[in-house]
């Protein structure tokens, strides 16, 4: 019997690309105000260049590529500062209505937990901006346990289960990334559900059988039916 539902955050409860664009806007506004660096470019120009590089698939060197495309000369320290600004800005993101409604409905029937990878304080700022903390009995940021606790490790799941007083078989983990999200739950014997949002950033297939989710849904509206299916097994 499922008593506890654990959620991932990015691209599960909201579109992660919204956070990315919020960060690009913060970086663009900062750069447009730096004397003698970007005098020929408005914030909108820089923002468009950042989004263009990101959308084309340049995910690891977005800032470098965008500034180069604009003809802006920069130092390595500039990029490091922009990365920090991106990670630590107050994001302009909102929780989709369907996510809010689903969390509200589930909260009345199940214990809810949140487990998310990512840099601190980035993930905390996302949770605060989305206003989702009241829905969860416990939120675990794996970064607090060290980088080795990031998924696919089982470390974070074990800590969250202990905090919630739940057994793996009583829980289900809902996440998006088939490369890493389901390896830990599968190893613990925890049912899992992959949510495929239309705008998700990670769309690779599972790397091996151990990474396969138990079920796949296309929207949170399908979650109640998926939970009933688990209950019948």
N, C-alpha and C positions, 0 to 999 in steps of 0.2 A: 504494500500500500504506500503510495506516494504521499508524504506529509510535508516535504520541503522542496522548494524550487530555487535553484541557484541560477543567477543570470550573469552573463558577460555584459560588458558595457558598450564598447565601440562597435558600431554596425550591428548591434543587437537591439538596444533600446532607442537608438537614434542613428542618423547617418553620420559616420565619422568624417565624411568629406565636408560637412558643415563646420566642424571644428577646424579642419585644415584651412578652409577659406577664411574663417575668422582670424586665424593666426597670420595668414598672408596679408589680410587687411591691416592688422596691427603692425606688421613689419613694413608694409608699404607706407603707412602714415609716418612711421619713425624715419625711414630713409628719406622721404620727401622733405623732411625738416632739417636734415643734416647739411650745414653750409658747405659749399664747394664740392659736394659729393654727387648730388643728384639734382643740381639746379635746373637741368634741362628736362626733367621728368616730373610730372605730377604724380600724386599718390595713386590715382586711377591707372596711370600707365604702368607703374611698377606692379600694382596688384594684378593687372591683366597679364603681364609677363610671367609672374609667379604662377598664376592659374594655368597659363598656356603650357609651361614646362611640366607642371604637375599632371595635367590632363593628358599630355603626350606620353607619359610613362616615366618621366624623370623624377623619381621619388627620393633618391638618395642624395642628389646634388641639386636640388631645386633652386636654392638661393644662388649658388655659384652660376648655374646655367642661365637663370633669369637676369642677373646683373651683367653677365657677359653679353647676353643678347641685346641689352640696352646700351652697351658700350661703357658701362660704369666700372672704373678701376677700383679694386678692393684688395684688402689684405686678409690673410687667414684669420686674424683676430676679429675682423668685421663679420665674417661668417659665423664664428663662434658666438659672438654677441647676438646675432640675429636668431640663431638657433635657441639661445637662452630666452630671448624675448618671445619667440614663438611658443615655447613650452610654458612660459610663466605668465602669458597674457591672460586677462580675464575674458573667457570666450563668450562670444555672442551666439549661443545655441539654445534651442528650445526643445522640450520633450514633445514628440508627436502626440496628438490626441489619442490615437489608438494605443500607444504605449502607456499613457497615463491611465486610461480606462482599464486596460488589461491588468496593470499592476494593482489598481484599486480593487478590482474583482478578485484577483488571486489572493490579495492580502487578507481577505475575509475567510479564506478557506485553508491557506497554507502558510507555513513560515517561509519568508523570503530572504535570500542572501545574495550578495553581489560579490563577485570575484573578478578582478581586472588587473591585467598587466599594464605597464607603462611607467613613464618617468614621473616622479614626484617633483613639484606639486601639481603637475599637469592633470592627473586623474582626479585629484581632490577638487580642482577648479572646475572640471567638467561636471562632477556630481553636484557641486554647489550651484552651478549655472542651470542645470537641468531640474534642480529642486526635487531630487528623487530619494534623498536620505530617509525621509519618514516612512517610506514603503518597506524598508529592509530592517530586519532584526540585527543583522550584522553585515558590515562592508569590509572586505579584505582587499587591501592593495598589496599585491605580491612584492612590489618594490620595497615595502617595509621589512620584508623577510630576507632581502638580498636578491641580486640578479639571478642567482641559481634557482630561486623559487618561481621564476617566470614560467609560464606554460611552455613546453608540455610537462614540466615537473608536476608531481602529485603533491608537493609540499603545501602549496596554498590551499588546495582542496582539503587536505587533512586538517589544517588549522581551522578552516571555516566550518568543517563538520564538527570539530570539537567545540567550537564557540556556539554552535547551534544545537549541540546535543543530539545529532542525527547520525544515522548509519547510511553508508553509500546507497544501499538498496532502497532506502526510503526517499532518496533524492532524485532529482533530474537536473541536468545542466543544460542551459539553453545558450547557444553561442553561434558565431558565424564562420570562423576560420577553420576550415578542414585540415589545414597544414599542422595546426598545433593544439587547437582547443579541446579536442575529444580524446586525445591520447591518455591524459591523466585520468579523466572519469572512467574510461574503458578499463584502465589498469586496476581501478578500485572497485569495479563492478557496478558503477553508477550509470543508470540510463542517461542518454543524451539526445538532444534535438538540435539540428542545425537550422537556423533561420537564414534564409537567403533574401536579403533586402535588395531591391532593384539597383540601388546606387552603391552597393558595397565595394570596398576597396580590394578585398582579398577574395579572389574567385578561383584559386587553384584547387585541383582535385586532391583528395586525401593522398598523402605520401606513401601510405602502406595500410594494410587491413586494420592495424591497431589504431589508425586515425579516423576510421569510418564512424560517422554518427549513427545512432540507433534509428533515428527518423529524420526526415527533411520536410520543412514546411516553408511556404512562400510568404506567409504573413503571420502576425501575431493573432489574427482572427482564427487561424487554424489551430492554435495552441490547445484550447480546451479539448478538441477532438483527439489531438495527439496524446494528451495526458490520459484520456479515457482508454486509449489503446494500450498504454503502458499498464494501466490498472487491470486489464484483462489477461495480461501475460503472467 
